[in-house]
Amino acid sequence: MAFVATHFGKHVLDGWKLAANILGSFGAGPVWDVVTYGNNQATFNQMLVQNQTALADPTKSGRYSNHRQYQSKKPAAISAVFDTYYDWQFKVGGFAQLIQSTHQRVGQNPTEVFDELYRSLNAVHGFGRLGKFDFLTMLSKLDLAPIEAGSAYIVGATGPLSGAKLLFYNSTNHAASAISLSPRVDGLDNYLQTGKQVIEDSLCNWQKSPDKYIYFKG
């Protein structure tokens, strides 16, 4: 469910409509829990194809959240996301086994385990920097894995990088690179102790309207 929530997100107007339609086969059933999906991946993919007209119409299917707004709703793209995520989670038997095998490779330091999982999620289709970061920080907040972000992971970011440039150089167009700014952003959180996701989200939201607070609704 953390994966589903991360991939589709909650749209500011549509809520969880897109996720509910796909997980519920657009009301026709079955409901695609992890066991049902694992035993019937080809049928899930076929269901998406059968509903491709509805998927193409946002008024019928619903929309991705802001963080996922560039994701495709084409059946092949959604299939690729689900297929590769399932392979990622179950390649060594399940999520618990995945965490154990990661501990065996890198130890049990929460930030090092987070980083190893972050890199391993490159195997999941459609999960770029933000998808990987949002998913793993959600697992951490839900106590589903003993992990913690040791960085805000702004390399590859757009909004958070602009926010960091504005914060440290008073210009979103400053030439400073994400690599050079990453230690400064992470150091700010090490001082404030708010958590790397809070820093990352705050920089992204603030740079959109530096002089007036606008609540981010998703």
C-alpha positions as CSV (number, residue, x, y, z in Angstrom):
1,M,0.0,0.0,0.0
2,A,2.9,2.3,0.6
3,F,4.1,1.6,-2.9
4,V,0.6,2.3,-4.3
5,A,0.2,5.5,-2.3
6,T,3.6,6.7,-3.5
7,H,3.2,5.8,-7.1
8,F,-0.3,7.3,-7.7
9,G,-0.4,9.9,-4.9
10,K,-3.4,11.8,-3.6
11,H,-4.6,14.3,-6.2
12,V,-5.7,17.7,-4.8
13,L,-9.1,17.3,-6.4
14,D,-9.5,13.6,-7.3
15,G,-8.1,12.2,-4.1
16,W,-7.2,8.5,-4.4
17,K,-9.5,8.0,-7.4
18,L,-6.8,6.8,-9.8
19,A,-5.3,4.3,-7.3
20,A,-8.8,3.0,-6.4
21,N,-9.8,2.5,-10.0
22,I,-6.7,0.6,-10.9
23,L,-6.6,-1.5,-7.7
24,G,-10.3,-2.2,-8.0
25,S,-10.3,-2.9,-11.8
26,F,-12.5,0.1,-12.4
27,G,-15.2,-1.4,-10.2
28,A,-15.4,-4.7,-12.0
29,G,-13.0,-6.6,-9.7
30,P,-10.9,-8.2,-8.6
31,V,-9.2,-6.1,-6.0
32,W,-5.5,-6.3,-6.7
33,D,-3.9,-7.0,-3.4
34,V,-0.3,-8.3,-3.4
35,V,-1.3,-12.0,-3.4
36,T,-3.8,-11.6,-6.2
37,Y,-1.4,-9.5,-8.3
38,G,1.5,-11.9,-7.7
39,N,-0.6,-14.9,-9.0
40,N,-2.2,-13.0,-11.9
41,Q,0.2,-10.4,-13.3
42,A,-0.8,-11.1,-16.9
43,T,-4.5,-10.7,-16.0
44,F,-3.7,-7.4,-14.3
45,N,-1.9,-6.1,-17.4
46,Q,-4.9,-7.3,-19.5
47,M,-7.3,-5.4,-17.2
48,L,-5.3,-2.2,-17.9
49,V,-5.5,-2.7,-21.6
50,Q,-9.2,-3.3,-21.4
51,N,-9.6,0.0,-19.5
52,Q,-7.2,2.1,-21.6
53,T,-10.0,4.4,-22.8
54,A,-11.0,5.2,-19.3
55,L,-7.3,5.7,-18.3
56,A,-6.9,8.2,-21.1
57,D,-9.8,10.3,-19.7
58,P,-8.9,11.9,-16.4
59,T,-12.5,12.6,-15.6
60,K,-13.1,8.8,-15.5
61,S,-9.8,7.5,-14.2
62,G,-8.6,10.2,-11.9
63,R,-5.2,11.8,-11.9
64,Y,-1.8,11.4,-10.3
65,S,-0.7,13.7,-7.5
66,N,1.5,16.7,-8.1
67,H,4.7,14.7,-7.3
68,R,3.7,12.1,-9.9
69,Q,2.1,14.3,-12.5
70,Y,4.5,13.3,-15.3
71,Q,3.8,9.6,-15.0
72,S,2.1,7.9,-17.9
73,K,-1.3,6.3,-17.6
74,K,-0.8,4.1,-20.6
75,P,-1.3,0.4,-19.8
76,A,2.2,-0.6,-20.7
77,A,3.7,2.1,-18.5
78,I,1.6,1.2,-15.5
79,S,2.3,-2.5,-16.1
80,A,6.1,-1.8,-16.1
81,V,5.9,0.0,-12.8
82,F,4.0,-2.8,-11.1
83,D,6.0,-5.6,-12.7
84,T,9.4,-4.1,-11.8
85,Y,8.3,-3.1,-8.3
86,Y,7.0,-6.6,-7.6
87,D,10.3,-8.0,-8.8
88,W,12.2,-5.6,-6.6
89,Q,10.2,-6.5,-3.4
90,F,10.1,-10.2,-4.0
91,K,13.4,-11.0,-5.7
92,V,14.8,-12.5,-2.4
93,G,11.5,-13.7,-1.1
94,G,9.7,-10.6,0.3
95,F,10.2,-7.3,2.0
96,A,11.5,-8.7,5.3
97,Q,14.1,-10.8,3.4
98,L,15.0,-7.7,1.3
99,I,15.8,-5.7,4.4
100,Q,17.8,-8.7,5.9
101,S,19.8,-9.1,2.8
102,T,20.6,-5.4,2.7
103,H,21.7,-5.5,6.3
104,Q,24.0,-8.4,5.4
105,R,25.6,-6.3,2.6
106,V,25.9,-2.9,4.2
107,G,25.3,-3.4,7.9
108,Q,22.4,-2.0,10.1
109,N,23.2,1.7,10.0
110,P,19.7,3.2,9.2
111,T,21.1,5.9,6.8
112,E,23.3,3.4,5.0
113,V,20.5,0.9,4.5
114,F,18.3,3.8,3.2
115,D,20.9,4.7,0.7
116,E,21.4,1.1,-0.5
117,L,17.6,0.7,-0.9
118,Y,17.5,4.1,-2.7
119,R,20.0,2.9,-5.2
120,S,18.4,-0.5,-5.7
121,L,15.1,1.2,-6.6
122,N,16.6,2.3,-9.8
123,A,15.3,-1.1,-11.0
124,V,11.7,0.1,-10.6
125,H,10.3,1.7,-13.7
126,G,9.1,5.3,-13.3
127,F,10.6,5.7,-9.9
128,G,13.0,8.6,-10.3
129,R,14.7,10.6,-7.5
130,L,11.4,11.8,-6.0
131,G,9.6,8.5,-6.2
132,K,12.4,6.7,-4.5
133,F,12.8,9.3,-1.8
134,D,9.1,9.6,-1.1
135,F,8.6,5.9,-1.0
136,L,11.5,5.1,1.4
137,T,10.8,8.0,3.7
138,M,7.2,6.8,3.9
139,L,8.4,3.3,4.9
140,S,10.5,5.0,7.6
141,K,7.6,7.1,9.0
142,L,5.3,4.0,9.1
143,D,8.0,2.0,10.9
144,L,7.9,-0.6,8.1
145,A,11.7,-0.6,7.8
146,P,14.5,0.5,10.2
147,I,15.8,3.2,7.8
148,E,16.4,6.9,7.9
149,A,17.3,9.4,5.1
150,G,20.8,10.6,5.7
151,S,20.5,13.1,2.9
152,A,17.8,15.2,1.2
153,Y,19.0,13.7,-2.1
154,I,18.7,17.0,-4.1
155,V,21.0,15.7,-6.9
156,G,18.6,15.4,-9.8
157,A,16.0,17.6,-8.1
158,T,14.4,20.7,-9.6
159,G,12.3,22.5,-6.9
160,P,14.4,21.6,-3.9
161,L,17.6,22.6,-5.8
162,S,16.0,25.9,-6.7
163,G,15.1,26.4,-3.1
164,A,18.6,25.6,-1.9
165,K,20.0,28.1,-4.4
166,L,17.6,30.7,-3.2
167,L,18.3,30.0,0.4
168,F,22.1,30.1,0.1
169,Y,22.6,32.5,-2.8
170,N,19.4,34.5,-3.0
171,S,18.8,33.4,-6.5
172,T,17.1,30.3,-8.0
173,N,19.3,30.7,-11.1
174,H,22.6,30.6,-9.3
175,A,25.2,28.4,-11.0
176,A,25.9,26.3,-7.8
177,S,25.5,22.6,-8.5
178,A,23.4,20.1,-6.6
179,I,26.5,18.2,-5.6
180,S,28.0,21.3,-4.0
181,L,24.8,22.3,-2.3
182,S,23.9,18.8,-0.9
183,P,26.3,19.0,2.1
184,R,24.9,22.5,3.0
185,V,21.3,21.3,2.8
186,D,22.0,18.2,4.8
187,G,24.1,20.3,7.3
188,L,21.1,22.6,7.8
189,D,18.9,19.6,8.8
190,N,21.7,18.2,11.0
191,Y,21.4,21.5,12.9
192,L,17.6,21.9,12.8
193,Q,16.9,18.2,13.3
194,T,13.6,18.3,11.4
195,G,14.3,15.3,9.1
196,K,15.7,15.3,5.6
197,Q,12.2,15.0,4.0
198,V,11.0,18.0,5.8
199,I,14.0,20.0,4.5
200,E,13.5,18.7,1.0
201,D,9.8,19.5,0.9
202,S,10.2,22.9,2.6
203,L,12.8,24.1,0.1
204,C,10.6,22.9,-2.8
205,N,7.5,24.6,-1.5
206,W,9.2,27.8,-0.3
207,Q,10.9,28.6,-3.6
208,K,7.5,28.7,-5.4
209,S,6.4,31.6,-3.3
210,P,9.2,33.0,-1.1
211,D,7.3,36.0,0.2
212,K,4.0,34.5,0.9
213,Y,3.2,31.1,2.4
214,I,1.0,28.9,0.3
215,Y,-0.1,25.6,1.7
216,F,0.9,22.6,-0.5
217,K,-2.2,20.4,-1.0
218,G,-0.7,17.7,-3.2
